[in-house]
Amino acid sequence: MTDVAIIGAGPYGLSAAAYFRHKGISFRIFGRPMDSWLSHMPKGMVLKSDGFASNIYDPEEAFTLERFCSERGIPYSDATPVSLETFAAYGLAFREQMVPELEDKQVVGLDRSSDGFVLRLDDGETAKAKRVVLAIGITHFQYMPDSLAHLPSELMSHSFRHQNLEGFKARSVVVIGGGASALDLAGLLHESGAEVQLVARRASLKFHSMPTGKPRSLWQQIRHPKSGLGPGLRSRFYANAPGLFYYLPESVRLHVVRTSLGPSGGWFIKEKVVGRVPLLLNCTLLHAEAQGDKVRLHLRTGDGAEREILTQHVIAATGYKVNMERLQFVSTEIRSKVKVLGGSPVLSPQFESSVPGLYFIGVASTNSFGPVMRFAFGAGFAASIVTRAIEKARSKDPAFVPAPRVMSATK
Ligand SMILES: Cc1cc2nc3c(=O)[nH]c(=O)nc-3n(C[C@H](O)[C@H](O)[C@H](O)COP(=O)(O)OP(=O)(O)OC[C@H]3O[C@@H](n4cnc5c(N)ncnc54)[C@H](O)[C@@H]3O)c2cc1C
């Protein structure tokens, strides 16, 4: 039996694995590496997070994005936006160098056993682990508004389904949403030759400001410090102090998670959208119905009027909402025992759920540790805390024999 099984091979799962490896914690890690980035984000996308905030973590910081870029001759600076292609390639290289033991398999069942957990894998194997870290990211949590959910999949899809947009060339598409995903998709669909329109409830769209490249005054640096979640004192707190965020009153934490870092696009997408994509802002989607091979959308505009659009496809860029019940591969027994608040697991300061030995890192831990858990930037903190917790729990195990530390594969 292994000490820990990590389920998920995105930035959080890979970071946790690199930490465990370094500390000699025996583990297995399952998942398709960087799957969200390779298969569920649109080709041509550029990351909203700055280069320094787009790392996958190991305790020695031996394989940062900056290092990867310098090895491959890819331009890197704090002001250079990171392409999806670069970040996904970095993730795969990190896997190869820092987490060679990754098994590209899906976990199709997770149950408790008398001494830990049993995982069923998609190749029929059964694996046992004393503890499990769920690093499943956004995979199971696509949020779909009721007004669209009944439409057939050939007419309507969630943004999670789209990587290659070429199939939309010369087709009419409506993107619903006003956040970064919606703006990225609308701009990239337009570039791919689709007749795209964007419908959003927001009265205006927000974009990050383009870095000026000029040195910032001391006052600007104090008042709007740089952080992994963008400039500003609050962002700096959310980015750098998730361990303190945890101790804020629950109502404050939930309010911050709901309202901070609201929907906004990267500065680089503005020119692909504004003046190019027809924008129907201040519009609420009332209902939608299939009409032959098209969809008719009924909207209410800001002045109270009703408007209809007939389109060949609708993409719901409506984000993600954590909901334990969506984790169908997790046994009903475990799901019923994980304490939740509004669908999200309630976690200890060590990311452990109310089921002993079951940890959640990444977006599922946002209500506890704050908005940084929605971004790769939070992965180092999560990995280091879970590693410490597992080392401590392990040292209390009577059968425990300390394993030698493993040096980084790159050193
Ligand atoms: C369009 C878009 C743009 C984004 N841009 C940024 C950005 O610029 N910067 C940023 O930091 N964040 C960005 N994010 C957020 C991003 O999703 C998270 O930062 C990041 O993915 C978190 O890493 P993760 O490891 O938690 O999750 P993920 O990267 O989602 O990885 C989860 C992994 O779990 C695996 N998995 C799930 N279930 C199972 C199972 N049963 N068995 C085996 N494996 C399983 C998946 O296959 C996947 O490999 C963006 C998100 C979206 C949707």
PDBQT file of the ligand as one rigid body, heavy atoms in Angstrom, charges set to zero:
ROOT
HETATM    1  C1  LIG A 501     -10.196  29.329 -19.822  1.00  0.00    +0.000 C 
HETATM    2  C2  LIG A 501      -9.403  29.308 -18.545  1.00  0.00    +0.000 A 
HETATM    3  C3  LIG A 501      -8.264  30.095 -18.412  1.00  0.00    +0.000 A 
HETATM    4  C4  LIG A 501      -7.488  30.039 -17.244  1.00  0.00    +0.000 A 
HETATM    5  N1  LIG A 501      -6.394  30.818 -17.146  1.00  0.00    +0.000 NA
HETATM    6  C5  LIG A 501      -5.604  30.736 -16.056  1.00  0.00    +0.000 A 
HETATM    7  C6  LIG A 501      -4.400  31.493 -15.944  1.00  0.00    +0.000 A 
HETATM    8  O1  LIG A 501      -4.050  32.278 -16.816  1.00  0.00    +0.000 OA
HETATM    9  N2  LIG A 501      -3.611  31.312 -14.835  1.00  0.00    +0.000 N 
HETATM   10  C7  LIG A 501      -3.961  30.444 -13.824  1.00  0.00    +0.000 A 
HETATM   11  O2  LIG A 501      -3.208  30.311 -12.869  1.00  0.00    +0.000 OA
HETATM   12  N3  LIG A 501      -5.126  29.758 -13.888  1.00  0.00    +0.000 NA
HETATM   13  C8  LIG A 501      -5.950  29.884 -14.960  1.00  0.00    +0.000 A 
HETATM   14  N4  LIG A 501      -7.108  29.158 -15.029  1.00  0.00    +0.000 N 
HETATM   15  C9  LIG A 501      -7.519  28.352 -13.875  1.00  0.00    +0.000 C 
HETATM   16  C10 LIG A 501      -6.925  26.957 -13.988  1.00  0.00    +0.000 C 
HETATM   17  O3  LIG A 501      -7.962  26.076 -14.281  1.00  0.00    +0.000 OA
HETATM   18  C11 LIG A 501      -6.228  26.589 -12.710  1.00  0.00    +0.000 C 
HETATM   19  O4  LIG A 501      -5.192  27.486 -12.402  1.00  0.00    +0.000 OA
HETATM   20  C12 LIG A 501      -5.494  25.253 -12.778  1.00  0.00    +0.000 C 
HETATM   21  O5  LIG A 501      -5.992  24.417 -13.757  1.00  0.00    +0.000 OA
HETATM   22  C13 LIG A 501      -5.473  24.632 -11.461  1.00  0.00    +0.000 C 
HETATM   23  O6  LIG A 501      -4.739  23.429 -11.525  1.00  0.00    +0.000 OA
HETATM   24  P1  LIG A 501      -5.337  22.055 -10.970  1.00  0.00    +0.000 P 
HETATM   25  O7  LIG A 501      -4.222  21.118 -10.979  1.00  0.00    +0.000 OA
HETATM   26  O8  LIG A 501      -6.048  22.326  -9.709  1.00  0.00    +0.000 OA
HETATM   27  O9  LIG A 501      -6.480  21.660 -11.991  1.00  0.00    +0.000 OA
HETATM   28  P2  LIG A 501      -6.492  21.183 -13.512  1.00  0.00    +0.000 P 
HETATM   29  O10 LIG A 501      -5.430  21.839 -14.297  1.00  0.00    +0.000 OA
HETATM   30  O11 LIG A 501      -7.904  21.367 -13.945  1.00  0.00    +0.000 OA
HETATM   31  O12 LIG A 501      -6.127  19.643 -13.436  1.00  0.00    +0.000 OA
HETATM   32  C14 LIG A 501      -6.994  18.667 -12.939  1.00  0.00    +0.000 C 
HETATM   33  C15 LIG A 501      -6.506  17.322 -13.366  1.00  0.00    +0.000 C 
HETATM   34  O13 LIG A 501      -7.289  16.326 -12.717  1.00  0.00    +0.000 OA
HETATM   35  C16 LIG A 501      -7.536  15.273 -13.614  1.00  0.00    +0.000 C 
HETATM   36  N5  LIG A 501      -8.663  14.466 -13.125  1.00  0.00    +0.000 N 
HETATM   37  C17 LIG A 501      -9.905  14.869 -12.783  1.00  0.00    +0.000 A 
HETATM   38  N6  LIG A 501     -10.631  13.815 -12.395  1.00  0.00    +0.000 NA
HETATM   39  C18 LIG A 501      -9.835  12.735 -12.467  1.00  0.00    +0.000 A 
HETATM   40  C19 LIG A 501     -10.012  11.332 -12.196  1.00  0.00    +0.000 A 
HETATM   41  N7  LIG A 501     -11.171  10.848 -11.761  1.00  0.00    +0.000 N 
HETATM   42  N8  LIG A 501      -8.960  10.499 -12.399  1.00  0.00    +0.000 NA
HETATM   43  C20 LIG A 501      -7.765  10.969 -12.837  1.00  0.00    +0.000 A 
HETATM   44  N9  LIG A 501      -7.555  12.285 -13.112  1.00  0.00    +0.000 NA
HETATM   45  C21 LIG A 501      -8.578  13.143 -12.928  1.00  0.00    +0.000 A 
HETATM   46  C22 LIG A 501      -7.741  15.983 -14.928  1.00  0.00    +0.000 C 
HETATM   47  O14 LIG A 501      -7.634  15.127 -16.025  1.00  0.00    +0.000 OA
HETATM   48  C23 LIG A 501      -6.622  17.026 -14.852  1.00  0.00    +0.000 C 
HETATM   49  O15 LIG A 501      -5.397  16.483 -15.306  1.00  0.00    +0.000 OA
HETATM   50  C24 LIG A 501      -7.903  29.196 -16.179  1.00  0.00    +0.000 A 
HETATM   51  C25 LIG A 501      -9.047  28.409 -16.307  1.00  0.00    +0.000 A 
HETATM   52  C26 LIG A 501      -9.795  28.454 -17.468  1.00  0.00    +0.000 A 
HETATM   53  C27 LIG A 501     -11.017  27.600 -17.582  1.00  0.00    +0.000 C 
ENDROOT
TORSDOF 0
